[in-house]
Amino acid sequence: MFTGIVQAVGRIAAVQPRAEGVQIAVDAGTFAEKDIAVGDSVALNGCCLTVIAIDAGTMRFDVSSETLRCTTGLDGMGAVNLEKALRFSDRLGGHLMSGHVDAVGVVERAAPLAEGGSLLLEVAAPSELARFIAPKGSIAIDGVSMTVNTVNGHRFSVNLIPHTLAVTTLGALRAGARVNLEVDLIARYVERLSRAG
């Protein structure tokens, strides 16, 4: 489990094709040396992956072809949001997340807001996720816990405050960018239970 509070930004520095997916090397600096061991779970842009090796600030992960099919941003060079798996004693600063990406969304607009250096981000989600997205509810965008501002059909908006822009990759997003989305876990279970009755 994760909370969507990004702990570091790393960089995918190498991608090696495998028979069923790829192996990636992520330069993570001191993040890789802080209580992380081979076999641990780490979220990369919201996708839970298993550490298979650590060496001098670089972590390696195997990424299956199924994971590549369901996500974006894990098969090429670039910056990634990093979060260690949650411990039961940790604070829940964001919202509960599984690290299982539900779908890939597309940024429709990234517009600076007049007040305080924030950024308005509008995202189009696949239509099948729309029922899980609610105003003032939670959603993860590339592994970052966000509060939904508005919803219009399958489109939604969030406000990125300066701190979020400074400590995550979201500030680099522009119209047309693809992002990993994970809907609120509680919303998913409530919807399932309501259909079962």
URRAPE-V109493 format. One record per pair of residues at least 12 apart in sequence whose C-alpha atoms are under 10 Angstrom apart, sorted by sequence separation. I is the first residue (numbers start at 1). J is the second residue. D is the distance in whole Angstrom. If there is no record, write none. Layout:
I:J:D
I:J:D
This chain:
12:24:7
13:25:6
14:26:7
38:50:8
39:51:5
40:52:8
49:61:7
50:62:7
63:75:8
85:97:10
86:98:10
109:121:6
110:122:7
135:147:8
136:148:5
137:149:8
146:158:7
147:159:8
12:25:6
13:26:6
14:27:9
37:50:10
38:51:5
39:52:6
49:62:8
50:63:9
85:98:9
108:121:8
109:122:5
110:123:9
134:147:9
135:148:5
136:149:6
137:150:10
146:159:8
147:160:9
11:25:8
12:26:4
13:27:6
37:51:7
38:52:5
39:53:8
49:63:7
85:99:9
107:121:7
108:122:5
109:123:7
134:148:7
135:149:5
136:150:8
146:160:8
11:26:5
12:27:6
13:28:10
36:51:8
37:52:9
38:53:6
48:63:10
49:64:10
107:122:6
108:123:5
109:124:10
133:148:8
134:149:8
135:150:5
136:151:10
10:26:6
11:27:5
12:28:9
37:53:8
38:54:7
47:63:10
83:99:10
106:122:9
107:123:4
108:124:6
134:150:8
135:151:6
9:26:10
10:27:6
11:28:7
37:54:7
42:59:10
44:61:10
106:123:6
107:124:6
133:150:9
134:151:6
135:152:10
139:156:10
141:158:10
9:27:9
10:28:5
11:29:10
26:44:9
36:54:9
49:67:9
105:123:6
106:124:5
107:125:9
123:141:9
133:151:7
134:152:10
146:164:10
9:28:7
10:29:8
32:51:10
42:61:9
48:67:10
105:124:6
106:125:7
133:152:10
139:158:9
145:164:10
8:28:8
9:29:9
41:61:10
47:67:8
104:124:9
105:125:5
106:126:9
133:153:9
138:158:10
144:164:9
8:29:9
10:31:8
33:54:8
38:59:9
104:125:7
105:126:6
130:151:9
133:154:8
135:156:8
8:30:9
9:31:9
10:32:9
32:54:7
33:55:9
37:59:10
38:60:9
39:61:10
103:125:8
104:126:7
105:127:10
130:152:9
131:153:9
132:154:10
133:155:9
134:156:9
135:157:9
136:158:10
8:31:7
32:55:8
33:56:8
34:57:10
36:59:9
38:61:10
47:70:10
103:126:7
130:153:7
131:154:8
133:156:8
135:158:10
7:31:8
8:32:10
32:56:8
33:57:6
47:71:8
102:126:10
105:129:10
130:154:5
144:168:8
32:57:5
33:58:9
46:71:9
47:72:10
103:128:9
129:154:7
130:155:8
143:168:9
144:169:9
28:54:10
30:56:9
31:57:7
32:58:7
33:59:10
45:71:9
103:129:8
122:148:10
127:153:8
128:154:8
129:155:10
130:156:9
142:168:9
143:169:10
144:170:8
27:54:10
29:56:8
30:57:6
31:58:9
32:59:7
45:72:9
47:74:9
102:129:8
122:149:10
124:151:10
127:154:5
142:169:8
143:170:10
25:53:9
26:54:9
27:55:10
28:56:9
29:57:4
30:58:9
31:59:10
45:73:8
121:149:10
122:150:9
123:151:10
124:152:9
125:153:9
126:154:7
127:155:9
142:170:8
23:52:10
25:54:9
27:56:9
28:57:5
29:58:7
44:73:9
45:74:8
71:100:9
72:101:10
120:149:10
122:151:9
124:153:9
125:154:5
126:155:9
141:170:8
25:55:10
27:57:6
28:58:6
29:59:9
44:74:8
70:100:9
71:101:7
124:154:6
125:155:6
26:57:8
27:58:5
28:59:7
70:101:7
71:102:8
72:103:9
123:154:9
124:155:4
125:156:8
12:44:10
26:58:5
27:59:7
70:102:8
71:103:7
72:104:7
123:155:6
124:156:7
11:44:10
25:58:6
26:59:5
27:60:9
67:100:9
70:103:6
71:104:6
72:105:9
122:155:7
123:156:6
124:157:9
10:44:9
24:58:10
25:59:6
26:60:6
45:79:9
46:80:9
47:81:10
48:82:10
67:101:9
69:103:10
70:104:7
71:105:10
122:156:6
123:157:6
9:44:9
24:59:8
25:60:4
26:61:8
44:79:10
45:80:6
46:81:7
47:82:9
48:83:9
69:104:10
121:156:8
122:157:4
123:158:8
9:45:9
24:60:6
25:61:7
44:80:6
45:81:5
46:82:8
47:83:10
48:84:9
105:141:9
121:157:5
122:158:7
142:178:9
143:179:9
144:180:10
6:43:9
23:60:7
24:61:5
25:62:9
43:80:9
44:81:6
45:82:7
46:83:8
48:85:8
104:141:9
105:142:10
120:157:7
121:158:5
122:159:9
141:178:10
142:179:6
143:180:7
144:181:9
145:182:9
6:44:10
23:61:6
24:62:6
43:81:8
44:82:5
45:83:9
102:140:10
104:142:9
120:158:6
121:159:6
141:179:6
142:180:5
143:181:8
144:182:10
145:183:10
2:41:10
4:43:9
6:45:9
22:61:8
23:62:4
24:63:7
42:81:10
43:82:6
44:83:7
101:140:9
119:158:8
120:159:5
121:160:7
140:179:10
141:180:6
142:181:6
143:182:8
145:184:10
1:41:9
2:42:9
6:46:9
22:62:6
23:63:6
42:82:7
43:83:5
44:84:9
101:141:10
119:159:6
120:160:6
140:180:8
141:181:5
142:182:8
1:42:10
2:43:8
4:45:9
21:62:7
22:63:5
23:64:9
42:83:6
43:84:6
97:138:10
99:140:9
101:142:9
118:159:7
119:160:5
120:161:9
140:181:6
141:182:7
1:43:9
4:46:8
20:62:9
21:63:6
22:64:7
41:83:9
42:84:5
43:85:7
95:137:10
96:138:9
97:139:9
101:143:9
118:160:5
119:161:7
139:181:7
140:182:5
141:183:9
3:46:10
20:63:8
21:64:4
22:65:7
41:84:7
42:85:6
95:138:7
96:139:10
97:140:8
100:143:10
117:160:9
118:161:5
119:162:8
139:182:6
140:183:6
2:46:9
18:62:9
20:64:6
21:65:4
40:84:8
41:85:6
42:86:10
94:138:9
95:139:8
96:140:10
99:143:8
117:161:7
118:162:5
138:182:9
139:183:5
140:184:8
13:58:9
15:60:10
17:62:10
18:63:9
19:64:9
20:65:5
21:66:8
22:67:10
40:85:8
41:86:9
94:139:10
95:140:9
116:161:8
117:162:6
118:163:9
119:164:10
138:183:7
139:184:6
2:48:9
12:58:9
14:60:9
15:61:10
16:62:9
17:63:10
18:64:9
19:65:9
20:66:9
21:67:8
22:68:9
94:140:9
97:143:9
113:159:9
115:161:10
116:162:8
117:163:10
118:164:9
119:165:8
137:183:9
138:184:6
139:185:9
1:48:9
10:57:10
11:58:9
12:59:9
15:62:10
18:65:9
21:68:7
97:144:10
108:155:9
110:157:10
112:159:10
113:160:9
118:165:8
137:184:8
138:185:9
10:58:9
12:60:9
15:63:10
20:68:10
21:69:10
36:84:8
97:145:9
107:155:10
108:156:10
109:157:9
110:158:10
111:159:10
112:160:9
113:161:10
117:165:9
138:186:10
10:59:10
35:84:9
36:85:10
48:97:10
95:144:10
96:145:9
105:154:10
106:155:9
107:156:10
108:157:10
110:159:10
121:170:9
134:183:10
138:187:9
24:74:8
32:82:10
34:84:10
47:97:10
48:98:8
49:99:8
94:144:8
95:145:6
105:155:9
107:157:10
110:160:10
121:171:9
132:182:10
133:183:7
134:184:9
137:187:9
23:74:10
24:75:8
26:77:9
28:79:10
31:82:9
46:97:9
47:98:9
48:99:5
49:100:10
94:145:5
95:146:9
119:170:10
132:183:6
133:184:8
22:74:9
23:75:9
24:76:9
25:77:10
26:78:9
27:79:9
28:80:9
31:83:9
32:84:10
46:98:9
47:99:5
48:100:6
93:145:9
94:146:8
95:147:10
119:171:8
121:173:9
122:174:10
123:175:9
124:176:10
129:181:9
131:183:10
132:184:7
22:75:7
24:77:9
26:79:9
27:80:10
28:81:10
31:84:9
46:99:5
47:100:6
48:101:8
94:147:9
118:171:10
121:174:9
122:175:9
123:176:9
129:182:9
130:183:9
132:185:9
134:187:9
21:75:9
22:76:10
26:80:9
28:82:8
45:99:9
46:100:7
47:101:6
121:175:9
123:177:9
124:178:10
125:179:9
129:183:8
132:186:9
133:187:8
43:98:9
44:99:9
46:101:7
47:102:10
123:178:9
124:179:10
125:180:10
126:181:10
132:187:6
133:188:10
26:82:10
43:99:6
45:101:9
123:179:9
125:181:8
131:187:9
132:188:6
42:99:9
43:100:9
131:188:9
132:189:10
17:75:9
41:99:9
123:181:10
132:190:9
15:74:9
16:75:9
129:188:10
132:191:8
15:75:7
16:76:10
82:142:10
83:143:8
110:170:10
131:191:8
12:73:9
14:75:9
15:76:6
81:142:7
82:143:8
83:144:9
110:171:9
12:74:8
14:76:8
15:77:7
80:142:8
81:143:7
82:144:9
110:172:9
12:75:9
13:76:8
14:77:7
80:143:9
81:144:8
110:173:7
111:174:9
12:76:7
13:77:6
14:78:10
109:173:9
110:174:6
111:175:9
11:76:10
12:77:5
13:78:7
108:173:10
109:174:7
110:175:6
11:77:7
12:78:5
13:79:9
107:173:7
108:174:8
109:175:5
110:176:10
11:78:5
12:79:6
107:174:7
108:175:5
109:176:8
110:177:10
10:78:8
11:79:4
12:80:7
106:174:10
107:175:5
108:176:6
109:177:9
10:79:6
11:80:6
73:142:9
106:175:8
107:176:5
108:177:8
9:79:7
10:80:5
11:81:9
72:142:9
106:176:6
107:177:5
108:178:10
9:80:6
10:81:6
11:82:10
71:142:10
105:176:10
106:177:6
107:178:6
8:80:9
9:81:5
10:82:7
105:177:8
106:178:5
107:179:7
8:81:6
9:82:6
105:178:6
106:179:6
6:80:10
7:81:8
8:82:5
9:83:9
104:178:6
105:179:5
106:180:9
6:81:6
7:82:6
8:83:7
104:179:5
105:180:6
106:181:10
5:81:9
6:82:6
7:83:5
8:84:10
103:179:9
104:180:5
105:181:6
4:81:9
5:82:9
6:83:5
7:84:8
103:180:6
104:181:6
105:182:10
4:82:9
5:83:7
6:84:9
101:179:10
102:180:8
103:181:5
104:182:9
4:83:7
5:84:9
101:180:6
102:181:6
103:182:7
3:83:8
4:84:10
100:180:10
101:181:6
102:182:5
103:183:9
2:83:7
3:84:9
100:181:9
101:182:5
102:183:7
2:84:7
3:85:8
4:86:10
99:181:10
100:182:7
101:183:8
1:84:9
2:85:5
3:86:7
99:182:8
100:183:10
1:85:6
2:86:5
98:182:8
1:86:5
2:87:9
97:182:8
98:183:10
1:87:8
81:167:9
82:168:9
97:183:8
98:184:10
1:88:10
3:90:10
5:92:9
81:168:6
97:184:7
98:185:8
3:91:9
4:92:9
5:93:7
6:94:10
80:168:8
81:169:6
96:184:8
97:185:6
3:92:6
4:93:8
5:94:6
79:168:9
80:169:7
81:170:9
95:184:8
96:185:7
97:186:10
2:92:9
3:93:7
4:94:6
5:95:9
79:169:7
80:170:10
95:185:9
96:186:8
3:94:5
4:95:7
78:169:10
95:186:10
2:94:9
3:95:5
4:96:8
2:95:8
3:96:5
4:97:7
79:172:10
1:95:10
2:96:6
3:97:6
4:98:10
46:140:7
1:96:7
2:97:5
3:98:9
4:99:9
45:140:9
46:141:7
47:142:8
48:143:9
1:97:6
2:98:6
3:99:9
45:141:8
46:142:5
47:143:7
1:98:5
2:99:7
45:142:4
46:143:3
1:99:7
44:142:8
45:143:5
46:144:7
1:100:10
43:142:9
44:143:7
45:144:8
46:145:9
43:143:7
72:177:10
73:178:8
72:178:7
73:179:8
71:178:9
72:179:6
73:180:8
71:179:8
72:180:6
71:180:6
72:181:10
70:180:9
71:181:9
45:168:10
45:169:9
46:179:10
47:180:8
45:179:8
46:180:7
47:181:9
4:139:9
5:140:10
45:180:7
46:181:8
47:182:9
4:140:7
6:142:10
45:181:9
46:182:8
3:140:9
4:141:9
6:143:7
4:142:9
5:143:8
6:144:6
4:143:5
5:144:6
6:145:9
3:143:9
4:144:4
5:145:6
2:143:9
3:144:8
4:145:4
5:146:9
3:145:7
4:146:8
2:145:10
6:164:9
9:167:7
10:168:10
5:164:9
8:167:7
9:168:6
10:169:10
7:167:8
8:168:7
9:169:7
6:167:7
7:168:9
8:169:10
5:167:10
6:168:7
5:168:9
6:169:10
